[in-house]
Amino acid sequence: MIDPLLLCLLMFVAACGLLTAGFPVAFTLAGTALGFALIGSAFDVFSLSLLTAFPQSIFGTMTNETLVAVPLFVFMGVMLERSRIAEELLDNMGRLFGSVPGGLAFSVCIVGALLAASTGIVGATVVTMGLMSLPTMVKRGYNKRLACGTIAASGTLGQIIPPSIVLVLLGDQLSVAYQNAQFSMGIFAPDTVSVNDLFAGALLPGFMLVGLYIVYQIIYVFLHPAEAPAIPQEELGELSGFAFWGQVIHALAPPVLLIVAVLGSILIGLASPTEAAGVGAIGATMLAGYKRDERRAGPILIGVVCMAGLLLLTSFYDLRSQRSVVSVEEWVAIGAAVVLTLGLAWGVVMALWRTFTWRDENRERVLGAVCQSTMAISAMVFTIIIGARMFSIVFIGLGGADFIEEFLTALPGGTLAAILLVMLVMFVMGFFLDFLEIVFIVVPIVAPILLQMEMPGGGTMSPVWLGIMMAVNLQTSFLTPPFGFALFYLRGVAPPDIRTTDIYRGIVPFVCIQVFALVLLWFLPDVATWLPLKLYGH
């Protein structure tokens, strides 16, 4: 006879070891779990009949409407990256802030926040800003560590500023965990937590993080002005006055409008995250089509106006025609919606044609490359989800969840000590594992336990607050060596005179800022819970 808890521990260690060694995530999780399930069955401590829940779990994942937002948001982000919107933003923001000391660093942070709210693809953002900004910053005499840290940290903002794929996946996991926690407490009419709640909760902490980055840069520039010099005015370009501001607005307006359309429709309850992701995918395609040929922008602009008109109509009228009673005014609105739909379809078709015929510098068709990237990333995410489902089933079947619940509830210090320990474990795991593994390994196990533990002031903790704490914590996994992905992306595009130690040392202050942000959220939970409370009442 073997202790099943020992098998749980060995399974967890084996999975982490194989992942660290570079084996594929999904197959490592599923393969390790299946191997230990067979070992557990051989020692009569695990019933293989539990694995019959695996097909149903896969079916539940594939029919989960919330997760449909993942490929749509990925498509939106990759399309915007391919349309070179980041390059135009960086160029204009560099001119806007370049005349002040540290201006290039400030512009990278601001562009990182804008790209986070419009693309959310960390790799694309870090690579683009690394190619565009890092050589310029080094050439202008910026401290290499400051430049590397700024670009890497700003590129990871897409993990916390919505719409974020991390928040979509985390929201899905927390929704199930919150319901399970309430069922365990005897509440059979449970409250829910949705991706909308996490999007609203992450907005203020995300921009707080941007503010903390800029405050650090201001302090650094004040203490070391020679390491972040201003660009001479004569080198910033010939445009000035209205012409310059017109160029800045021309670069800034399209992504800001797209952010407002996607985030605004989610936050005010006009659309679910999946529906808003569809709007974002169409909007990104139309924006790319507009960038392809601005001189013939008529069809695209008509499509954008029609899409705005449809969003406006749906907020005032019920456009479903198959109802028993439809007023004359509603029939007029439905007719207008049909006309607007035709205009939108024309704009979308033209945008698709332009992106299909547009070849990038590698002679690849932009639309084809975007679809291939979207399929590859989405397939990776969903395969990891399936592998993580197998891991969770075996871990729970071996009694691991019961052991963790007993361990966390028995900690001296109660709920706060349990939360602190979980956050510390997630932070340390971020040094070696990607955020996806942590979300699908740790969250399903610990979240139901934490959400039913009593807080010192009475009552249970807010699932939104817990989710945002986890999201900010997971963001550090992109920056912490030795396996921080943002570090790898930046190393791949950095000039030869940038050493790896410059990148690693450059991110240390920004990781400390992220930890400080966690401390602020710990003592000021309203930063995460105030906006969802105002918008949704919970």
Wavefront OBJ file of the C-alpha trace (Angstrom):
o trace
v 0.000 0.000 0.000
v 1.209 3.482 -0.860
v 0.014 6.781 0.573
v -2.135 8.547 -2.095
v -0.925 11.916 -0.816
v 2.619 10.862 -1.692
v 1.423 10.094 -5.204
v -0.186 13.562 -5.385
v 3.071 15.194 -4.374
v 5.137 13.079 -6.771
v 2.681 13.793 -9.625
v 2.907 17.537 -9.022
v 6.718 17.464 -8.805
v 6.987 15.259 -11.907
v 4.731 17.575 -13.924
v 6.709 20.671 -12.881
v 10.002 18.930 -13.608
v 8.934 17.830 -17.084
v 7.549 21.277 -17.898
v 10.781 22.902 -16.756
v 12.703 20.473 -18.959
v 10.782 21.792 -21.959
v 8.266 19.039 -22.695
v 4.958 20.151 -24.315
v 2.595 21.469 -21.661
v -0.666 19.751 -22.601
v 0.859 16.305 -23.152
v 2.952 16.614 -19.993
v -0.090 17.376 -17.821
v -2.282 14.678 -19.350
v 0.500 12.087 -19.631
v 1.745 12.598 -16.076
v -1.798 12.389 -14.717
v -2.584 9.208 -16.676
v 0.662 7.578 -15.555
v -0.013 8.281 -11.887
v -3.642 7.197 -12.292
v -2.399 3.792 -13.463
v 0.084 3.643 -10.579
v -2.674 4.610 -8.131
v -4.958 1.949 -9.592
v -2.216 -0.684 -9.277
v -1.896 0.151 -5.559
v -5.696 0.317 -5.180
v -5.733 4.000 -4.130
v -7.328 5.364 -7.315
v -10.412 4.206 -9.210
v -9.998 4.299 -12.985
v -13.772 4.755 -13.247
v -13.155 8.417 -12.328
v -11.579 8.892 -15.750
v -15.013 8.446 -17.331
v -15.577 12.091 -16.339
v -12.814 13.144 -18.749
v -14.827 12.993 -22.023
v -17.664 14.941 -20.419
v -15.141 17.519 -19.194
v -13.803 17.922 -22.736
v -17.333 18.318 -24.085
v -18.045 20.969 -21.443
v -14.904 22.850 -22.450
v -15.710 22.752 -26.150
v -19.295 23.981 -25.583
v -18.298 26.746 -23.171
v -19.449 29.991 -24.795
v -17.115 32.094 -22.660
v -14.043 30.373 -24.092
v -15.146 31.242 -27.642
v -13.798 34.712 -26.809
v -10.240 33.328 -26.729
v -9.705 32.759 -30.491
v -11.609 35.970 -31.287
v -9.429 38.091 -29.003
v -6.331 36.339 -30.362
v -7.447 37.124 -33.930
v -8.059 40.744 -32.952
v -4.607 41.081 -31.382
v -2.685 39.402 -34.197
v -4.536 41.419 -36.847
v -3.708 44.696 -35.090
v -0.089 43.654 -34.729
v 0.118 42.831 -38.436
v -1.477 46.169 -39.406
v 1.557 47.963 -37.892
v -0.542 50.035 -35.540
v 2.085 49.600 -32.812
v 4.823 51.082 -34.982
v 2.750 54.164 -35.784
v 1.821 54.635 -32.118
v 5.427 54.306 -30.944
v 6.675 56.733 -33.569
v 4.146 59.431 -32.699
v 4.334 58.959 -28.930
v 8.126 59.154 -29.163
v 7.801 62.529 -30.874
v 5.199 63.684 -28.360
v 7.257 62.893 -25.234
v 10.764 62.743 -26.685
v 11.569 66.377 -25.880
v 11.466 65.724 -22.104
v 14.009 63.620 -20.140
v 12.808 60.035 -19.986
v 10.215 60.767 -22.667
v 10.945 57.634 -24.700
v 10.445 55.465 -21.607
v 7.141 57.215 -20.824
v 5.964 56.715 -24.410
v 6.778 52.991 -24.298
v 4.650 52.597 -21.146
v 1.721 54.510 -22.635
v 1.874 52.610 -25.923
v 2.165 49.349 -23.954
v -1.051 50.218 -22.101
v -2.855 51.101 -25.353
v -1.688 47.915 -27.043
v -2.662 45.912 -23.959
v -6.208 47.260 -24.176
v -6.401 46.568 -27.907
v -4.251 43.499 -28.622
v -3.325 41.726 -25.379
v -0.676 39.600 -27.163
v 2.467 39.797 -25.015
v 4.858 38.277 -27.537
v 3.804 40.570 -30.373
v 3.903 43.672 -28.161
v 7.357 42.954 -26.687
v 8.843 42.055 -30.070
v 7.385 45.118 -31.801
v 8.487 47.545 -29.099
v 11.855 45.802 -28.816
v 12.490 46.213 -32.540
v 11.223 49.790 -32.703
v 12.215 51.365 -29.384
v 15.202 49.537 -27.922
v 17.763 50.522 -30.618
v 16.515 54.127 -30.472
v 16.684 54.297 -26.668
v 20.196 52.841 -26.595
v 21.323 55.165 -29.392
v 19.969 58.174 -27.458
v 22.054 57.259 -24.412
v 19.396 55.555 -22.270
v 20.570 53.180 -19.596
v 20.332 49.715 -21.130
v 18.770 48.144 -18.056
v 16.103 50.866 -17.833
v 15.298 50.486 -21.539
v 15.070 46.677 -21.388
v 13.014 46.646 -18.196
v 10.604 49.277 -19.510
v 9.949 47.433 -22.778
v 9.578 43.984 -21.177
v 7.295 45.220 -18.379
v 5.152 47.383 -20.670
v 4.721 44.453 -23.037
v 3.206 42.305 -20.269
v 0.439 44.808 -19.453
v -1.797 42.877 -21.841
v -2.137 40.213 -19.146
v -3.914 42.507 -16.680
v -5.490 45.315 -18.724
v -8.710 44.010 -20.331
v -9.621 42.574 -22.731
v -7.106 39.967 -21.616
v -6.973 36.280 -22.488
v -5.670 35.583 -18.966
v -8.779 37.214 -17.488
v -11.053 35.210 -19.812
v -9.454 31.919 -18.753
v -9.210 32.949 -15.108
v -12.839 34.116 -15.126
v -13.972 30.769 -16.486
v -12.053 28.884 -13.789
v -13.192 31.181 -10.979
v -16.818 30.960 -12.085
v -16.783 27.181 -11.605
v -14.738 27.444 -8.388
v -17.124 30.041 -6.888
v -20.166 27.904 -7.613
v -18.469 24.818 -6.125
v -17.515 26.808 -3.028
v -21.112 27.934 -2.511
v -22.446 24.406 -3.043
v -20.004 23.185 -0.377
v -21.403 25.828 2.000
v -24.975 24.644 1.366
v -25.923 27.538 -0.933
v -27.873 25.978 -3.806
v -28.894 29.262 -5.442
v -25.326 30.535 -5.890
v -24.176 33.968 -6.937
v -22.025 34.075 -10.030
v -18.792 35.740 -11.033
v -18.254 36.369 -14.722
v -15.524 37.512 -17.077
v -17.322 40.889 -17.151
v -16.697 41.225 -13.409
v -12.999 40.490 -13.822
v -12.687 42.894 -16.758
v -14.260 45.666 -14.679
v -12.180 44.727 -11.637
v -8.905 44.684 -13.574
v -9.315 48.075 -15.210
v -8.235 50.270 -12.274
v -5.424 47.943 -11.057
v -4.099 47.733 -14.628
v -3.868 51.478 -15.050
v -2.550 51.773 -11.479
v 0.306 49.522 -12.556
v 0.999 51.767 -15.554
v 1.062 54.763 -13.207
v 3.504 53.013 -10.866
v 5.805 52.227 -13.793
v 5.815 55.874 -14.868
v 6.364 57.099 -11.293
v 9.404 54.811 -11.047
v 10.712 56.162 -14.359
v 10.230 59.769 -13.208
v 12.168 59.062 -10.012
v 14.897 57.285 -11.978
v 15.203 60.170 -14.443
v 15.310 62.683 -11.579
v 18.153 60.759 -9.905
v 20.020 59.869 -13.124
v 19.136 62.498 -15.766
v 22.126 61.600 -17.949
v 20.826 58.010 -18.349
v 17.512 59.043 -19.960
v 18.230 62.227 -21.938
v 15.733 64.253 -23.937
v 15.857 64.252 -27.736
v 16.832 67.607 -29.266
v 13.829 69.378 -30.729
v 15.387 69.609 -34.207
v 15.593 65.799 -34.368
v 11.937 65.171 -33.559
v 10.699 65.993 -37.044
v 9.577 68.963 -39.044
v 5.880 68.801 -38.157
v 4.618 71.116 -35.432
v 1.426 72.756 -34.268
v -1.835 71.539 -35.793
v -0.082 69.304 -38.339
v 1.772 67.446 -35.584
v -1.284 67.033 -33.369
v -3.284 65.920 -36.378
v -0.762 63.164 -37.004
v -0.862 62.095 -33.326
v -4.678 61.970 -33.330
v -4.622 60.062 -36.626
v -2.438 57.390 -35.006
v -4.265 57.387 -31.667
v -7.929 57.564 -32.689
v -8.403 54.129 -34.381
v -7.087 51.957 -31.512
v -8.827 54.131 -28.902
v -12.151 53.826 -30.750
v -11.685 50.063 -30.966
v -10.903 49.884 -27.233
v -14.022 51.919 -26.436
v -16.173 49.721 -28.699
v -14.918 46.440 -27.199
v -14.429 47.365 -23.540
v -17.330 49.800 -23.443
v -19.813 47.260 -24.791
v -18.674 44.766 -22.127
v -18.625 47.130 -19.150
v -22.030 48.718 -19.803
v -23.598 45.306 -20.338
v -24.396 45.785 -24.021
v -22.457 42.668 -25.036
v -20.940 39.602 -23.428
v -17.145 39.152 -23.673
v -17.647 36.681 -26.518
v -19.874 39.068 -28.459
v -17.516 41.969 -27.791
v -14.606 39.817 -28.969
v -16.494 39.347 -32.239
v -16.875 43.126 -32.515
v -13.148 43.491 -31.808
v -12.181 40.924 -34.462
v -14.304 42.677 -37.090
v -13.088 46.107 -35.968
v -9.439 45.029 -36.131
v -9.951 43.621 -39.641
v -11.587 46.858 -40.816
v -8.798 48.891 -39.235
v -6.199 46.770 -41.046
v -8.102 47.225 -44.298
v -8.175 50.976 -43.700
v -4.416 51.061 -43.038
v -3.810 49.090 -46.217
v -5.207 51.859 -48.457
v -6.261 55.042 -46.658
v -6.908 56.870 -49.941
v -9.807 54.532 -50.715
v -11.226 54.362 -47.215
v -14.869 54.963 -48.193
v -16.223 51.390 -47.836
v -14.330 50.852 -44.568
v -15.576 54.106 -43.042
v -19.138 53.324 -44.134
v -18.796 49.913 -42.456
v -17.512 51.490 -39.238
v -20.403 53.978 -39.165
v -22.877 51.161 -39.800
v -21.369 49.068 -36.988
v -21.639 52.031 -34.606
v -25.241 52.550 -35.734
v -26.086 48.891 -35.063
v -24.587 49.057 -31.572
v -26.617 52.194 -30.925
v -29.864 50.652 -32.216
v -29.443 47.510 -30.106
v -29.109 49.645 -26.989
v -32.513 51.310 -27.596
v -34.628 48.721 -29.436
v -35.402 45.023 -29.318
v -34.510 44.020 -32.883
v -35.918 40.498 -32.746
v -38.632 40.268 -35.419
v -40.062 36.895 -34.311
v -42.246 38.279 -31.538
v -46.004 38.313 -31.117
v -46.206 42.110 -30.824
v -43.873 44.429 -32.728
v -44.656 48.147 -32.815
v -44.355 50.291 -35.941
v -41.389 52.105 -34.428
v -39.636 48.788 -33.800
v -40.299 47.670 -37.395
v -38.661 50.893 -38.583
v -35.675 50.168 -36.313
v -35.452 46.591 -37.652
v -35.510 47.923 -41.229
v -32.775 50.409 -40.396
v -30.778 47.588 -38.816
v -31.046 45.551 -42.037
v -29.720 48.477 -44.075
v -26.895 49.067 -41.584
v -26.035 45.357 -41.652
v -25.662 45.483 -45.434
v -23.365 48.504 -45.121
v -21.325 46.748 -42.437
v -21.097 43.597 -44.564
v -19.789 45.671 -47.494
v -17.096 47.232 -45.284
v -16.092 43.843 -43.834
v -15.870 42.196 -47.265
v -13.692 45.025 -48.556
v -11.466 44.815 -45.445
v -11.115 41.034 -45.840
v -10.211 41.413 -49.500
v -7.580 44.048 -48.756
v -5.994 42.006 -45.962
v -6.122 38.909 -48.182
v -4.269 40.642 -51.031
v -1.871 42.501 -48.688
v 1.535 40.834 -48.474
v 3.893 41.657 -45.603
v 7.681 41.967 -45.736
v 7.947 38.143 -45.742
v 5.676 37.963 -48.802
v 2.957 36.304 -46.710
v -0.683 37.225 -47.134
v -1.657 39.142 -43.979
v -5.081 37.520 -43.569
v -3.638 34.039 -44.056
v -0.826 34.668 -41.583
v -3.285 36.047 -39.011
v -5.565 33.010 -39.362
v -2.623 30.613 -39.023
v -1.347 32.370 -35.885
v -4.849 32.435 -34.407
v -5.340 28.717 -35.039
v -1.924 27.834 -33.575
v -2.386 29.898 -30.398
v -6.001 28.811 -29.882
v -5.149 25.148 -30.426
v -2.334 25.449 -27.869
v -4.650 27.034 -25.285
v -7.451 24.495 -25.669
v -5.095 21.525 -25.725
v -3.588 22.773 -22.454
v -7.108 23.113 -21.008
v -7.851 19.487 -21.925
v -4.577 18.260 -20.436
v -5.208 20.274 -17.261
v -8.669 18.706 -16.927
v -7.079 15.251 -16.805
v -4.530 16.461 -14.244
v -7.281 17.899 -12.007
v -9.409 14.733 -12.176
v -6.507 12.506 -11.103
v -5.260 14.955 -8.461
v -8.716 15.212 -6.889
v -9.269 11.442 -7.219
v -6.087 10.789 -5.240
v -7.381 13.028 -2.448
v -5.059 15.958 -3.151
v -7.816 18.584 -2.951
v -8.969 17.324 0.469
v -5.402 17.410 1.771
v -4.862 20.980 0.520
v -8.155 22.083 2.097
v -7.181 20.601 5.462
v -3.707 22.119 5.195
v -4.895 25.629 4.294
v -7.667 25.731 6.906
v -5.270 24.504 9.611
v -2.663 27.210 8.996
v -1.987 29.475 11.981
v -3.277 32.861 10.836
v -6.371 31.483 9.137
v -7.624 32.835 5.831
v -5.028 35.570 5.378
v -2.185 33.107 5.899
v -3.777 30.725 3.372
v -4.096 33.488 0.747
v -0.534 34.636 1.390
v 0.794 31.084 0.996
v -1.113 30.529 -2.254
v 0.134 33.846 -3.656
v 3.706 32.964 -2.682
v 3.446 29.523 -4.316
v 2.045 31.067 -7.529
v 4.807 33.682 -7.548
v 7.531 31.032 -7.174
v 5.900 28.785 -9.804
v 5.988 31.780 -12.157
v 9.797 31.517 -12.222
v 9.521 28.128 -13.928
v 6.050 27.787 -15.460
v 3.880 29.747 -17.884
v 0.697 31.440 -16.679
v -1.477 28.869 -18.478
v -0.073 25.960 -16.462
v -0.526 27.887 -13.211
v -4.108 28.889 -14.062
v -5.175 25.350 -14.899
v -3.173 23.523 -12.222
v -3.453 25.771 -9.169
v -6.689 27.749 -9.536
v -9.148 24.812 -9.823
v -7.605 23.242 -6.727
v -7.183 26.190 -4.337
v -9.878 28.669 -5.443
v -12.919 26.644 -4.196
v -11.176 26.267 -0.833
v -10.203 29.932 -0.459
v -13.638 31.200 -1.540
v -15.394 29.407 1.303
v -12.961 30.462 4.029
v -14.118 33.226 6.363
v -12.361 36.595 6.256
v -11.276 38.310 9.514
v -14.010 40.967 9.217
v -16.703 38.364 8.613
v -18.080 36.856 5.418
v -16.212 35.231 2.574
v -13.729 36.920 0.257
v -14.693 38.580 -2.996
v -14.001 36.291 -5.978
v -13.259 39.399 -8.071
v -10.582 40.537 -5.617
v -9.062 37.041 -5.518
v -9.090 36.866 -9.317
v -7.363 40.231 -9.753
v -4.757 39.342 -7.116
v -4.034 36.143 -9.040
v -3.937 37.989 -12.382
v -1.384 40.557 -11.162
v 0.629 37.734 -9.610
v 0.544 35.748 -12.851
v 1.798 38.762 -14.780
v 5.132 38.427 -13.001
v 5.592 34.973 -14.598
v 6.404 36.747 -17.887
v 9.219 38.717 -16.265
v 10.810 36.407 -13.722
v 13.926 34.506 -14.839
v 14.950 31.949 -15.856
v 11.816 31.214 -17.951
v 10.068 34.583 -18.273
v 8.697 34.626 -21.815
v 8.947 38.408 -22.171
v 12.681 38.070 -21.479
v 13.030 35.489 -24.254
v 11.057 37.636 -26.709
v 13.185 40.694 -25.944
v 16.441 38.729 -26.076
v 15.495 37.500 -29.545
v 15.159 41.013 -31.012
v 17.652 42.973 -28.890
v 20.767 44.435 -30.562
v 24.019 42.484 -30.083
v 25.398 45.029 -27.595
v 22.522 44.279 -25.182
v 23.634 41.541 -22.818
v 21.242 39.031 -21.270
v 22.264 40.316 -17.839
v 21.080 43.804 -18.879
v 17.620 42.374 -19.557
v 17.499 40.314 -16.351
v 18.719 43.157 -14.146
v 16.443 45.632 -15.912
v 13.250 43.817 -15.000
v 14.028 43.574 -11.257
v 12.567 47.020 -10.356
v 9.436 46.283 -12.385
v 8.895 42.912 -10.697
v 9.256 44.742 -7.362
v 6.630 47.252 -8.567
v 4.264 44.388 -9.400
v 4.774 42.928 -5.929
v 4.115 46.397 -4.477
v 0.899 46.529 -6.547
v -0.130 43.222 -4.946
v 0.514 44.729 -1.512
v -1.635 47.755 -2.399
v -4.452 45.483 -3.579
v -4.126 43.470 -0.368
v -4.668 46.531 1.822
v -6.921 48.421 -0.620
v -9.243 45.750 -2.077
v -11.684 48.449 -3.228
v -9.295 49.233 -6.090
v -10.394 45.904 -7.607
v -13.980 45.685 -6.349
v -15.262 49.278 -6.625
v -15.947 49.380 -10.376
v -17.707 45.973 -10.588
v -19.818 47.031 -7.602
v -20.808 50.282 -9.313
v -21.512 48.637 -12.668
v -23.114 45.341 -11.652
v -23.957 45.738 -7.968
v -21.723 42.900 -6.777
l 1 2 3 4 5 6 7 8 9 10 11 12 13 14 15 16 17 18 19 20 21 22 23 24 25 26 27 28 29 30 31 32 33 34 35 36 37 38 39 40 41 42 43 44 45 46 47 48 49 50 51 52 53 54 55 56 57 58 59 60 61 62 63 64 65 66 67 68 69 70 71 72 73 74 75 76 77 78 79 80 81 82 83 84 85 86 87 88 89 90 91 92 93 94 95 96 97 98 99 100 101 102 103 104 105 106 107 108 109 110 111 112 113 114 115 116 117 118 119 120 121 122 123 124 125 126 127 128 129 130 131 132 133 134 135 136 137 138 139 140 141 142 143 144 145 146 147 148 149 150 151 152 153 154 155 156 157 158 159 160 161 162 163 164 165 166 167 168 169 170 171 172 173 174 175 176 177 178 179 180 181 182 183 184 185 186 187 188 189 190 191 192 193 194 195 196 197 198 199 200 201 202 203 204 205 206 207 208 209 210 211 212 213 214 215 216 217 218 219 220 221 222 223 224 225 226 227 228 229 230 231 232 233 234 235 236 237 238 239 240 241 242 243 244 245 246 247 248 249 250 251 252 253 254 255 256 257 258 259 260 261 262 263 264 265 266 267 268 269 270 271 272 273 274 275 276 277 278 279 280 281 282 283 284 285 286 287 288 289 290 291 292 293 294 295 296 297 298 299 300 301 302 303 304 305 306 307 308 309 310 311 312 313 314 315 316 317 318 319 320 321 322 323 324 325 326 327 328 329 330 331 332 333 334 335 336 337 338 339 340 341 342 343 344 345 346 347 348 349 350 351 352 353 354 355 356 357 358 359 360 361 362 363 364 365 366 367 368 369 370 371 372 373 374 375 376 377 378 379 380 381 382 383 384 385 386 387 388 389 390 391 392 393 394 395 396 397 398 399 400 401 402 403 404 405 406 407 408 409 410 411 412 413 414 415 416 417 418 419 420 421 422 423 424 425 426 427 428 429 430 431 432 433 434 435 436 437 438 439 440 441 442 443 444 445 446 447 448 449 450 451 452 453 454 455 456 457 458 459 460 461 462 463 464 465 466 467 468 469 470 471 472 473 474 475 476 477 478 479 480 481 482 483 484 485 486 487 488 489 490 491 492 493 494 495 496 497 498 499 500 501 502 503 504 505 506 507 508 509 510 511 512 513 514 515 516 517 518 519 520 521 522 523 524 525 526 527 528 529 530 531 532 533 534 535 536 537 538
